Structures are given as structure tokens and as C-alpha cells.
């Protein structure tokens, strides 16, 4: 089977053909480090982390590069207001970003370059563009001459009028064309600067990614990605800079994830309609947020609401409840031997074959443009089958049933791991979830556990009246008790 992905450049799905056999080079645009990350940032991070994980699962050697923009107007404004250097601001928010990503289970990229580490490379690229007549200098500023690059607009598919409407166009008499964009900006009072052939100044925004991507991945690499808001002008400008300099395609495939939306608007700081990752993780387990972001195809928008997150938590609880029960049953001491799959009876054969086909179904979904929504559907179906199987009155531990549970457990953990899910021990997952909910409700976990332990003592002593009284006390706190031969579990209503 071959991985197919949607290429923004050609506007169609294409079979993935790497430049170097068995290897993939991916560059995804990172954040501007002037504030903490919101759920919109998490969407892009989780999407490209999952794509990277899947390529590795399919046997590819992946180099994944994601940058930090650590010099920018917003960083400068924040540093001036705080009376500190831009490095103090960027270092703080890089740490905050990394902490958020670690909690979300986003693996660290192979390389995480910072714009300020590549100023020399940016100056060299600008010099090449000047020598080729694709840029011009005015009073210490250097601009890219958009009209001199024939392919401008091929990524976004926009005509000139559409580009004018969508561009970040500043009123600037120095520009020969309003669409021309800054490659280098002459220094102003209160701004950081670097020496250059055109005087002291700093780079424009777009130039950094052209330099950093090619530094680590070469003049042409496999995949360039980011949020769909970067298609124009950022990625369009990257193509103009890079291809104008080398005469070669910058990337074979361009991938873009959809927005996280609130009330049909993109979640963003500029619209003041965002929720930070850290605020969300005060209420929800990190994997709940991750599952929420992967339940939609990466190219589709995600509509954010408390209701949709609550539904996602219910789904994640279902996954972990099934994993917990299977794990507990498989961990029981027993002399049950391991079954031979070829000897599974007709009664269980159909279920075993369905579970055995789960990896192939998962791969088929992910090979189709990384369709995590469909892949998750297969995992939910496996959970549904296992819950029905274990709830059957005729269910009993046997060589056959243990093999079926082990097959399901192994597949769910392995395939879920590709999506960054099921990384937590099921018992720990529910403890963490209860602890968060207890804190939210102002309840004492120690007190709750003491009441449950006292109820268990009463049950053991067959003091049913006392056990019922304790259950009623817990019910008044909106706590539900679930007794089973293995344990007494509890959860909040």
C-alpha cells in the first residue's frame, strides 16, 4: 500500500514518492514566541506530530524540522514594555511551548532552529535574490519584487486582486508594488539589529523559513506544512524566495491543517477568542484534547466547544475503561495456557478475525491522506466489539478469550500510540481524571477514598445497611459506585 496525501500545490491527492528512498524530510512552520500557546497551535502541532509518527510506523526515516520565530514586532513590543531583551521573552515562551507540547505527547522535532541563529544565511539568500534581479534595496530596506517571479500565486491559486485583498500590505512609498514584501528591514529606535550590507537591521518574517528549511533539509525536500492561514502570504512568499534563488522546487508536497474555530471564526489571539492549552489541561486529560483534535480530518476545521470536549472525554473514558478491564482480566493469576490462533472455535473465530484485521484497516485509513477520523472509527469499533464480548453472560477466562483480549489490547495500544493516545496506565488515567474533577468541584479525594474504603469494610462484614448509607453519602456528592468481582470503582456523575 502507498501513502496518499493532499498536495495544496496541485489541489489533489497524490501518491507519496520520497526524494530519497525510505526517508522523509518535513518542515512545519512553528510559533512566534511572544505568548503562551492556544488550542489552535495545538491543532497544527498534533497534526504534524501524528503524520511524523505514522511515517515512522510505516518504516520511513524521518527528519522533522519545526522552527521558532524569535524576532518579530510582537516580541519587540513585549520586550520593550517589560524592559528586557527579546531573548528573555523568546526563551520564556519557548520553555512554555515545550512544556505544553510535552504534556500533549507531541514528540520533539529532530531540529528546532530559531530565526536569530540563521541571520547570516538570510543575508546570503537576500544577496542572491538581489544579484538575480528579484529584489531591490531602498534606504536600508530590501524588498522582494513579486512581479519578477512568474510563479507567484501558484500555491494559493489567487489572482492579483485576491492577493491584494489578502496580503499584509503596509502603506509604504518605498515599495514598487504593494505586494512586494520585506526581506530586510532597516533598524529603528528600540529594535534589535544585525549588521548587513544594507546597514543595520533585521530580517523580514518570510525569509527565515526559506533559510532554515533548506539548511536542514536541502534545496528541495519532501513536505512543507503548517496551518491553512500560512498558505498566503507566508508560504507563497517562501516559494518565491527559495525557488527564485535556486531555480528548484522548494518542496514536493504542501500540507495544511484546518483551523480550530469558535462561532465559525478562526481561534486566534488577534480575535481574542482563544483558549490556552494550559487552561484546557486544568480540566481535561491531555489525551482528551489530543483525541478531540484528531477526530476530524486534519484538513477540515474543528469546531471548539465545551460540549464537544465533554463528548470527547466520554469517548476517551470508553477507550480506557475497556483497556483497564482487559488488562485486569489478563493480569489475574491463572494456569490458563496460551491459545493457538488456528484452534480458535467457530464461536470466537469471527471476533478474532475482526480484531486481527484492525491494523490493516487502520493503515488503509491513514494511507488515505492521514485520515485519523476514519482510523479512530476502527478503534472505537474494536472497543464496541470487546465490550460486548466481555459483557456476554457466557464470557469466561479461557485460552481463547485471553488470546482475543491480548490481541485487542496489543492492537489498541500499538495503533493508539501512532496517534499519541493510550500512553497512560488505565488506572492512572482514571485517577488523574478524578483528581482534576475533584479539584474543580472542591472535593477532598482522601475523604472520598476513605468513604469508599469504609463501605468496602461494611460490605465485607455483610453490614448492608451501613454500606448503603455510605453509598448515599457518596451519591450526594455526585459520585457513582461500580462494584465488580475485581474491584470497587467510582466516578463523578
Secondary structure, 3 states (H helix, E strand, C coil): CCCEEEECCCCEEEECCCCCCCEEEEEECCCECCCCCEHHHHHHHHHHHHHHHHHHHCCCEEEEEECEECCCHHHHHHHHHHCCCHHHHHHHHHHHHHHHHHHCCCCCCCECCEHHHHHHHHHHHHHHHHHCCCEEEECCEEEECHHHCCCCCCCCCCCHHHHHHHCCCCCCCCCCCCCCEEEEEECCCCCCCECCCCCCEEECCCHHHHHHHHHHHCCCEEEEEEEHHHHHHHHHHHHHHHHHHHCCCCEEEEEEECCEEECCEECCCCCCCCCEHHHHCCCCCHHHHHHHHHCCCCCCCEECCHHHHHHHHHHHHHHHHHHHHHHHHHHCCCCCCCCCHHHCCHHHHHHHHHHHCHHHHHHHHHHECCCHHHHHHHHHHHHHHHHHHHHCCCCCCCHHHHHHHHHHHHHHHHHHHHCCCCCCCHHHHHHHHHHHHHHHHCCCHHHHHHHHHHHHHHHHCCCHHHHHHHHHHHHHCCEEEEECCCCEEEEEC
